[in-house]
Amino acid sequence: MTITRRTLLALTGLAFGAGAMPVFAQDASSLERIKQSNELRIGVTSAEPWFFKDPMTEVWTGVGVAMGEKLAERLGVTLVPVETTWANAVAAIQANQIDLMFVLDPTEERRKAIDFPEAPLFYYAMGALVSEDSDVKTWDDLDKSGTRIGVTLGTSLDKNITEMAKNAEISRFSNNDEAIAAFAARRVDAVVQFHPALVVQFSRLKLGKVILPTPVNPVPTSAGMRKEADSSFRDFVSEQFAALYKDGVPNQVFEAYLKTKTIDPTGIPGLIKEAWQ
């Protein structure tokens, strides 16, 4: 369904009224709380390849989950997935419902509310799913009167396409799957997502084609966390991100996930920008 701002505010209020988790002592840092509870809580939402919940086992997998497991292992704690949405992720961090939200872009607006590690998690590029006969090559080609663009509400893509598109009509959906379903039903003419997500969606849909409209720019993504005076948790996450990126781990877990979906990763741009051609 399409989410309006009024609906979003109402749902956010309900979520915090019913699902708020107990807050640890104010003087306890995030790192101390994680070690005391023996849990690293990460936000998860329906958005392949970052997060995927198996409908049969209800087990979460995906690139974001795999990266969370790496950090949890190095902390010696258990990873705990907590369901949320992109639109509610920042509020969930502030409310101490989650410790980290992976694949959250460090926009200027988000930095006012939450914190981010210095080192990026990995890089991706904005892409578009369009009809097979589309001649769109640039973002300006997509921004035409009468063109209907679908995007996921509350994402950095929502912000980017809103700033870029002055003529096209934008429809916002609660998650990636709803946006793709709207494309399949021809309720939108294009869906804008980051290229790894579109690769997975296209392999499942077998409809249209995935393009990287020009100009193509690498976008760094990260993980959001609470603002606090004690920088120990932020420093730890930043050090881990830098080390994992240097070792190519984000690309390794991305390719491994694609293979679980019977997608051949050969030739698909990965998450390490230095390897892009």
VOPAGU-2260 file (C-alpha; in pm, 1 decimal, decimal comma):
REM VOPAGU-2260
SITE   aa  ch    i         X         Y         Z
SITE  MET   A    0       0,0       0,0       0,0
SITE  THR   A    1     101,1     362,0     -35,7
SITE  ILE   A    2     185,4     521,0     298,9
SITE  THR   A    3      85,8     880,0     368,8
SITE  ARG   A    4     268,8    1098,0     622,0
SITE  ARG   A    5     -37,8    1094,0     850,9
SITE  THR   A    6     -52,8     714,2     841,8
SITE  LEU   A    7     320,7     694,2     911,9
SITE  LEU   A    8     291,7     913,8    1221,2
SITE  ALA   A    9       0,2     709,6    1350,7
SITE  LEU   A   10     181,4     379,8    1299,1
SITE  THR   A   11     496,5     514,2    1461,2
SITE  GLY   A   12     302,4     618,7    1770,3
SITE  LEU   A   13     139,3     277,3    1797,7
SITE  ALA   A   14     469,5      98,9    1756,1
SITE  PHE   A   15     636,6     284,8    2038,8
SITE  GLY   A   16     332,4     261,4    2262,9
SITE  ALA   A   17     316,7    -115,4    2231,6
SITE  GLY   A   18     669,9    -230,2    2162,8
SITE  ALA   A   19     913,7      -7,5    2348,6
SITE  MET   A   20    1188,9    -203,2    2518,5
SITE  PRO   A   21    1334,4    -127,5    2864,2
SITE  VAL   A   22    1618,1     122,4    2866,9
SITE  PHE   A   23    1939,0      46,5    3056,7
SITE  ALA   A   24    2087,3     290,3    3304,6
SITE  GLN   A   25    2156,4     629,9    3150,7
SITE  ASP   A   26    2527,2     610,2    3237,3
SITE  ALA   A   27    2573,4     274,0    3063,5
SITE  SER   A   28    2721,8     302,7    2714,3
SITE  SER   A   29    2589,6      98,7    2423,2
SITE  LEU   A   30    2896,7    -122,6    2435,4
SITE  GLU   A   31    2844,7    -186,2    2807,8
SITE  ARG   A   32    2476,2    -263,8    2756,3
SITE  ILE   A   33    2553,6    -509,2    2475,3
SITE  LYS   A   34    2809,0    -692,9    2686,8
SITE  GLN   A   35    2583,6    -694,6    2993,9
SITE  SER   A   36    2286,7    -833,0    2800,4
SITE  ASN   A   37    2501,3   -1057,5    2580,3
SITE  GLU   A   38    2293,4    -936,9    2284,1
SITE  LEU   A   39    2357,1    -722,1    1978,2
SITE  ARG   A   40    2015,6    -607,6    1853,0
SITE  ILE   A   41    1995,5    -512,6    1486,6
SITE  GLY   A   42    1697,6    -378,8    1294,6
SITE  VAL   A   43    1566,1    -596,1    1012,5
SITE  THR   A   44    1304,3    -527,1     748,4
SITE  SER   A   45    1185,3    -688,7     426,4
SITE  ALA   A   46    1450,1    -573,2     176,9
SITE  GLU   A   47    1659,5    -822,1     -16,3
SITE  PRO   A   48    1952,8    -870,7     -36,8
SITE  TRP   A   49    2001,1    -685,8     292,3
SITE  PHE   A   50    1734,1    -863,2     496,9
SITE  PHE   A   51    1516,5   -1164,3     417,6
SITE  LYS   A   52    1283,7   -1359,0     646,9
SITE  ASP   A   53    1218,3   -1716,9     542,8
SITE  PRO   A   54     838,6   -1758,7     557,6
SITE  MET   A   55     871,3   -2123,2     665,9
SITE  THR   A   56    1143,3   -2101,7     931,6
SITE  GLU   A   57    1105,6   -1728,4    1014,6
SITE  VAL   A   58    1486,9   -1710,2    1015,8
SITE  TRP   A   59    1643,7   -1383,8     896,5
SITE  THR   A   60    1931,7   -1388,3     647,5
SITE  GLY   A   61    2087,1   -1137,0     410,3
SITE  VAL   A   62    2391,0    -913,4     379,5
SITE  GLY   A   63    2291,8    -696,0     676,3
SITE  VAL   A   64    2235,7   -1001,2     893,9
SITE  ALA   A   65    2567,4   -1154,7     788,4
SITE  MET   A   66    2754,1    -833,8     871,0
SITE  GLY   A   67    2575,3    -821,4    1205,8
SITE  GLU   A   68    2686,9   -1176,2    1276,2
SITE  LYS   A   69    3047,5   -1074,1    1209,4
SITE  LEU   A   70    3026,3    -797,0    1468,7
SITE  ALA   A   71    2839,4   -1012,4    1721,9
SITE  GLU   A   72    3101,4   -1285,3    1687,7
SITE  ARG   A   73    3383,0   -1039,1    1752,1
SITE  LEU   A   74    3197,4    -903,3    2054,9
SITE  GLY   A   75    3129,7   -1253,8    2182,5
SITE  VAL   A   76    2755,0   -1194,4    2201,2
SITE  THR   A   77    2436,4   -1324,4    2037,0
SITE  LEU   A   78    2283,2   -1147,8    1737,6
SITE  VAL   A   79    1914,9   -1060,3    1788,4
SITE  PRO   A   80    1710,7    -942,2    1485,3
SITE  VAL   A   81    1436,4    -690,2    1571,8
SITE  GLU   A   82    1175,1    -619,2    1305,0
SITE  THR   A   83    1124,1    -256,5    1204,4
SITE  THR   A   84    1086,2     -50,7     884,5
SITE  TRP   A   85    1316,3     192,0     707,5
SITE  ALA   A   86    1085,6     477,7     800,5
SITE  ASN   A   87    1088,2     380,7    1170,9
SITE  ALA   A   88    1454,8     280,0    1197,5
SITE  VAL   A   89    1586,7     611,7    1330,3
SITE  ALA   A   90    1311,2     633,4    1592,6
SITE  ALA   A   91    1376,2     269,4    1693,0
SITE  ILE   A   92    1743,8     354,2    1750,3
SITE  GLN   A   93    1655,5     659,9    1958,4
SITE  ALA   A   94    1407,0     456,7    2163,3
SITE  ASN   A   95    1675,0     195,5    2241,8
SITE  GLN   A   96    1481,4     -77,4    2063,8
SITE  ILE   A   97    1785,0    -164,5    1849,9
SITE  ASP   A   98    2160,8    -107,9    1874,2
SITE  LEU   A   99    2235,1     -92,5    1501,4
SITE  MET   A  100    2049,2     -58,6    1172,3
SITE  PHE   A  101    2265,6    -182,5     888,4
SITE  VAL   A  102    2249,3     -41,7     534,4
SITE  LEU   A  103    2133,1     296,3     661,5
SITE  ASP   A  104    2282,6     583,8     465,1
SITE  PRO   A  105    2437,8     860,6     680,3
SITE  THR   A  106    2236,8    1151,8     543,0
SITE  GLU   A  107    2266,8    1498,7     692,6
SITE  GLU   A  108    1913,5    1475,1     830,9
SITE  ARG   A  109    1978,0    1139,8    1000,0
SITE  ARG   A  110    2304,9    1263,9    1150,0
SITE  LYS   A  111    2103,4    1519,2    1346,0
SITE  ALA   A  112    1916,6    1238,0    1523,1
SITE  ILE   A  113    2156,1     941,8    1540,4
SITE  ASP   A  114    2524,1     859,8    1504,0
SITE  PHE   A  115    2726,9     672,7    1241,7
SITE  PRO   A  116    3074,7     516,7    1241,1
SITE  GLU   A  117    3343,7     701,6    1048,2
SITE  ALA   A  118    3420,8     411,0     812,5
SITE  PRO   A  119    3152,8     315,6     555,5
SITE  LEU   A  120    2998,3     -31,9     552,6
SITE  PHE   A  121    3020,2     -62,3     171,8
SITE  TYR   A  122    2912,7     114,7    -148,8
SITE  TYR   A  123    2629,2      79,9    -399,8
SITE  ALA   A  124    2470,9     281,3    -681,2
SITE  MET   A  125    2118,8     404,6    -751,1
SITE  GLY   A  126    1949,4     195,8   -1019,4
SITE  ALA   A  127    1609,4     169,3   -1180,9
SITE  LEU   A  128    1384,3    -115,6   -1289,4
SITE  VAL   A  129    1211,9      -9,5   -1611,0
SITE  SER   A  130    1014,6    -176,8   -1889,7
SITE  GLU   A  131    1205,7    -384,5   -2144,6
SITE  ASP   A  132    1132,2    -136,4   -2423,8
SITE  SER   A  133    1233,1     169,4   -2219,7
SITE  ASP   A  134    1496,5     397,0   -2375,1
SITE  VAL   A  135    1582,4     566,3   -2043,1
SITE  LYS   A  136    1957,7     620,0   -2008,0
SITE  THR   A  137    1984,8     915,3   -1769,8
SITE  TRP   A  138    1804,1    1037,3   -1458,7
SITE  ASP   A  139    1672,7    1328,4   -1664,7
SITE  ASP   A  140    1516,9    1078,5   -1908,1
SITE  LEU   A  141    1327,2     926,6   -1615,4
SITE  ASP   A  142    1205,2    1262,2   -1487,2
SITE  LYS   A  143     929,1    1316,7   -1741,5
SITE  SER   A  144     572,6    1433,5   -1689,5
SITE  GLY   A  145     342,4    1130,4   -1674,6
SITE  THR   A  146     616,4     892,9   -1556,3
SITE  ARG   A  147     529,6     715,0   -1231,1
SITE  ILE   A  148     826,9     626,8   -1011,9
SITE  GLY   A  149     799,8     387,7    -716,7
SITE  VAL   A  150    1034,4     417,4    -417,9
SITE  THR   A  151    1050,9     282,4     -62,5
SITE  LEU   A  152     931,2     528,9     200,0
SITE  GLY   A  153    1186,4     664,6     446,4
SITE  THR   A  154    1496,3     554,3     254,8
SITE  SER   A  155    1775,1     779,3     131,1
SITE  LEU   A  156    1649,1     690,3    -216,7
SITE  ASP   A  157    1316,7     850,7    -126,6
SITE  LYS   A  158    1503,5    1170,5     -39,0
SITE  ASN   A  159    1729,4    1153,8    -346,8
SITE  ILE   A  160    1457,2    1092,2    -602,6
SITE  THR   A  161    1233,9    1356,8    -444,5
SITE  GLU   A  162    1512,9    1611,2    -490,6
SITE  MET   A  163    1593,7    1494,1    -843,9
SITE  ALA   A  164    1249,0    1444,7    -992,0
SITE  LYS   A  165    1068,9    1770,5   -1066,0
SITE  ASN   A  166     823,6    1641,4   -1326,4
SITE  ALA   A  167     763,9    1269,6   -1262,1
SITE  GLU   A  168     501,3    1141,3   -1017,0
SITE  ILE   A  169     646,5     964,9    -711,4
SITE  SER   A  170     464,9     684,9    -528,1
SITE  ARG   A  171     602,3     574,4    -191,5
SITE  PHE   A  172     566,7     222,0     -51,7
SITE  SER   A  173     633,6      73,6     291,5
SITE  ASN   A  174     896,5    -173,8     166,0
SITE  ASN   A  175    1086,5    -281,6    -145,7
SITE  ASP   A  176     854,6    -573,7    -221,3
SITE  GLU   A  177     546,4    -350,0    -238,4
SITE  ALA   A  178     722,2    -118,2    -481,0
SITE  ILE   A  179     815,2    -410,9    -706,9
SITE  ALA   A  180     459,8    -548,3    -687,2
SITE  ALA   A  181     331,6    -210,0    -805,5
SITE  PHE   A  182     568,7    -229,6   -1103,9
SITE  ALA   A  183     447,9    -579,8   -1188,3
SITE  ALA   A  184      87,5    -455,7   -1171,2
SITE  ARG   A  185     183,8    -157,8   -1393,6
SITE  ARG   A  186      82,0      91,6   -1125,4
SITE  VAL   A  187     425,9     251,2   -1159,2
SITE  ASP   A  188     650,4     278,5   -1465,5
SITE  ALA   A  189     981,4     244,8   -1281,8
SITE  VAL   A  190    1115,3     148,3    -940,6
SITE  VAL   A  191    1423,8     317,5    -798,8
SITE  GLN   A  192    1636,0     113,1    -558,8
SITE  PHE   A  193    2004,5      50,5    -508,1
SITE  HIS   A  194    2148,6    -185,5    -766,4
SITE  PRO   A  195    2203,6    -494,3    -542,3
SITE  ALA   A  196    1837,6    -492,2    -435,4
SITE  LEU   A  197    1722,3    -456,0    -795,6
SITE  VAL   A  198    1935,3    -752,4    -905,0
SITE  VAL   A  199    1755,0    -978,8    -658,1
SITE  GLN   A  200    1411,6    -836,1    -738,5
SITE  PHE   A  201    1463,1    -873,7   -1113,4
SITE  SER   A  202    1580,6   -1234,4   -1083,7
SITE  ARG   A  203    1253,6   -1315,4    -908,6
SITE  LEU   A  204    1024,6   -1103,4   -1122,5
SITE  LYS   A  205    1171,4   -1172,1   -1469,2
SITE  LEU   A  206    1002,6    -856,1   -1589,3
SITE  GLY   A  207    1154,5    -536,9   -1728,5
SITE  LYS   A  208    1525,3    -458,9   -1710,4
SITE  VAL   A  209    1768,5    -312,8   -1457,3
SITE  ILE   A  210    1964,7      -2,7   -1557,1
SITE  LEU   A  211    2209,5     233,7   -1387,1
SITE  PRO   A  212    2102,4     575,7   -1516,3
SITE  THR   A  213    2380,5     827,1   -1558,2
SITE  PRO   A  214    2546,1     989,6   -1382,9
SITE  VAL   A  215    2642,1     681,7   -1178,8
SITE  ASN   A  216    2788,2     770,9    -840,1
SITE  PRO   A  217    2906,6     533,7    -564,6
SITE  VAL   A  218    2694,2     585,8    -253,7
SITE  PRO   A  219    2847,0     493,4      83,9
SITE  THR   A  220    2613,3     321,3     325,9
SITE  SER   A  221    2665,6     259,5     694,2
SITE  ALA   A  222    2488,0     154,7    1014,5
SITE  GLY   A  223    2297,0     388,6    1241,9
SITE  MET   A  224    2342,3     390,1    1619,0
SITE  ARG   A  225    2245,7     605,2    1916,4
SITE  LYS   A  226    2420,0     933,2    1989,2
SITE  GLU   A  227    2609,5     915,9    2317,8
SITE  ALA   A  228    2905,1    1080,5    2487,8
SITE  ASP   A  229    3093,8     751,1    2516,8
SITE  SER   A  230    3239,4     677,8    2171,1
SITE  SER   A  231    3354,3     321,6    2247,8
SITE  PHE   A  232    3078,9     148,3    2050,9
SITE  ARG   A  233    3104,3     383,8    1753,8
SITE  ASP   A  234    3482,6     341,6    1747,5
SITE  PHE   A  235    3453,0     -37,2    1763,7
SITE  VAL   A  236    3202,3     -48,0    1476,4
SITE  SER   A  237    3411,8     189,1    1266,0
SITE  GLU   A  238    3726,5     -20,2    1315,6
SITE  GLN   A  239    3538,5    -337,9    1225,3
SITE  PHE   A  240    3381,9    -183,5     914,3
SITE  ALA   A  241    3721,6     -63,4     791,4
SITE  ALA   A  242    3880,8    -404,9     845,6
SITE  LEU   A  243    3592,6    -599,0     689,5
SITE  TYR   A  244    3582,0    -370,0     385,4
SITE  LYS   A  245    3959,6    -398,0     334,8
SITE  ASP   A  246    3925,6    -778,9     336,6
SITE  GLY   A  247    3638,9    -768,1      84,9
SITE  VAL   A  248    3393,3    -925,6     328,3
SITE  PRO   A  249    3086,0    -722,1     218,1
SITE  ASN   A  250    3128,7    -853,5    -136,6
SITE  GLN   A  251    3183,3   -1207,4     -12,8
SITE  VAL   A  252    2857,7   -1214,9     184,0
SITE  PHE   A  253    2671,6   -1044,1    -105,2
SITE  GLU   A  254    2788,1   -1306,8    -354,4
SITE  ALA   A  255    2709,3   -1586,3    -108,1
SITE  TYR   A  256    2356,4   -1451,8     -66,4
SITE  LEU   A  257    2303,5   -1426,5    -442,8
SITE  LYS   A  258    2400,9   -1792,0    -477,3
SITE  THR   A  259    2134,7   -1891,7    -221,7
SITE  LYS   A  260    1885,8   -1734,8    -465,6
SITE  THR   A  261    2042,8   -1925,2    -758,7
SITE  ILE   A  262    2178,2   -1599,0    -901,5
SITE  ASP   A  263    2520,3   -1613,1   -1067,0
SITE  PRO   A  264    2718,9   -1317,8    -921,6
SITE  THR   A  265    2957,8   -1315,6   -1217,7
SITE  GLY   A  266    2954,6    -974,8   -1384,9
SITE  ILE   A  267    2726,2    -816,1   -1123,8
SITE  PRO   A  268    2878,2    -501,6    -966,3
SITE  GLY   A  269    2953,9    -583,6    -606,1
SITE  LEU   A  270    2978,9    -373,0    -291,1
SITE  ILE   A  271    3347,4    -276,6    -316,1
SITE  LYS   A  272    3363,6      34,9    -535,0
SITE  GLU   A  273    3732,3     -13,3    -615,1
SITE  ALA   A  274    3637,7    -331,0    -806,1
SITE  TRP   A  275    3382,3    -154,9   -1029,1
SITE  GLN   A  276    3472,7    -123,9   -1395,3
